[in-house]
Amino acid sequence: MRGKVARASDVPVDQVDFGFSENNLIRSWSDASTIEDAQLAVVKESHPIVHWMKPLDNLIATAHQLLDPPLPPRSLQSSILPAYIEDLPYLQPEDAQYLAVKGAFTLPDTTLRNELLNTFVHNVYPYVPLLDLNTFLQSIADNDGRQRVSLLLFHAVMFSSTAFIEPEHLHRAGYASRKALRKEFFQKARVLYDFDVETNRVVVIQAVLLMTYWHETPDDPKNFRYWMEIALSFAMPTIKYISNRETETTSHRLWKRLWWCLYTRDRLVSLNLRRPAIISDHDFDVPALTIEDFEIRPFPEHTIQMLGNWPILRSTRPQVQLAQMFIAKAHLCTIISDLVVAQTASPTDNSSALLPNYTQQLEDWYAGLPPDLQYTNPPSQNLSKVEKTLFAYRAWLKLLVLNASSAIPRRRSAQKSIPPSTEETEALLSERQVQASMRAIALVAEELHRVNAIHYLPTTTVGLLLPVLAIHVLNIRAGSPDLWAIGFQSFYQCMRVLDKLGEVYMLAESMAAYFETAICNYDGVKGEGGGVSTPQLLEEVLTSAELKCFVHIVRQEKKVE
């Protein structure tokens, strides 16, 4: 019988007096520090006789079985979890005990939960529209059990939102930092995935894709690529199927969005970190997204009451704009796909031939954006939450295209001698293009700081800024006074962004500390030969020529000290 454990007697379960408190049992699970303690807590609360058998550890399991365990794991889960969370019917008792100890059944209080959901709507979903947001939120708002959400997906959504939550909500909930909150929710999602609690393939893809945003430990084997390959392994069979379908059902539209979330995530990480792409353009033929692929409509009143009277919930206009921005991002990622392949290959002269066409495509892409999507300086410093969301997205798209437009000139410069000969017109043109892009990026960073919207930027901004900051360091140390002045100002503008992102991401914090050491000549971590050791990530995002020049300058100045 589903949801109940077979018993030795035929007496109905609801008529049996087991002599224990369910609340005590739940509390004992929460207080246990080890799996064994949690198991013993279940046994002790099951029957008073078993408590006196504690010294007979080898007989506990047998005694517990004979005395008929009082509370099946399913009933226990139902008593812990709210009605909007799906049941876990296949979870074994010992697994449920372990997950309880790890906090997987502990959800945030209502105030923190609603704030994280609100943050998800404004700051996460516009960049990865990977689920039916209306249904997801309504299930939680109704909390009547008619529609439920996956516990794995719920924790993944909570985790993805922690990067953007305002500090006052953290402190009220007892957390010292966003980092602590992020780590807690990621660990909950990870342990649920490890225990294989989810059987719905779509939900696994959605949750794992959100988990790719955890990259705080570079040496962790379960990194971006690990989670991305899991998501793709679940997605590919269905993606190949829908590529040849013409019907436009709700499920089909969701799969299209989900696929483009996977594709754009892969391409942007590959571009920023100069790593090989996982998805091959030859492996899929999914049609381009249209506005009809998005669920755009006002949210139900019950959902609005739960999250607050925000324009993004009541009005379709910001929903349309954010959907258009994701469509534009997906188009941009198809343009930069060739560059991703080129920059991870060994340098050849073929990239020079790519430059004119590639640059023109980027210019055409940006010129083709609707006016509402193009970046402009905000008219005021006082922006509403939805205005900050829209401005940060426009600014981020501008940063992406500037970064992409500088990638080919940087690659061409890497094929020349360092420094490039002043007689080479082509090399000078590349250098000017790079410098123009770097200055433009710094100006966008300045506006983001001015309106206090830096923390609205997604995690890919960290990788985007690293080569920019390295080039500004080179400009500061250059012999030209003009380059020095521009370099210092631009470096300062970009460092404020990296510092702010460092409040959320440990990787951004460590890289900001490294650049401060490099520019200020403080005593830092020593590498070989007494110089400042270069972080591995920086070695990956810079071209060989940039890295050689950057390391030479930093280490040379350490010797001067």
Secondary structure, DSSP 8 states (H G I E B T S, - for coil): -TTS---SS-S-GGG------HHHHHHHHHH-SSHHHHHHHHHHHH-HHHHTTTT-HHHHHHHHHHT--SS-HHHHHHHHS-TTB---TT--HHHHHHHHHTTTT----HHHHHHHHHHIIIIITTT---S-HHHHHHHHHH-SSSS-B-HHHHHHHHHHHTTT--HHHHHHTT-S-HHHHHHHHHHHHHHHHHTT----HHHHHHHHHHHTT--S-TT-SSSHHHHHHHHHHHHHHHHHHHTT-----HHHHHHHHHHHHHHHHHHHHHHHHT---SS-GGG-------GGGS--S---HHHHHHH---HHHH-HHHHHHHHHHHHHHHHHHHHHHHHHHHHTS---THHHHHHHHHHHHHHHHHHTS-GGGS----S-S---HHHHHHHHHHHHHHHHHHHHHHHHHHHHHHTS-SS--TT-HHHHHHHHHHHHHHHHHHHHHHHHHHTT-GGGS-THHHHHHHHHHHHHHHHHTSS-HHHHHHHHHHHHHHHHHHHHHTTT-HHHHHHHHHHHHHHHT----B-GGGSB---HHHHHHS-HHHHHHHHHHHHHHHHH-
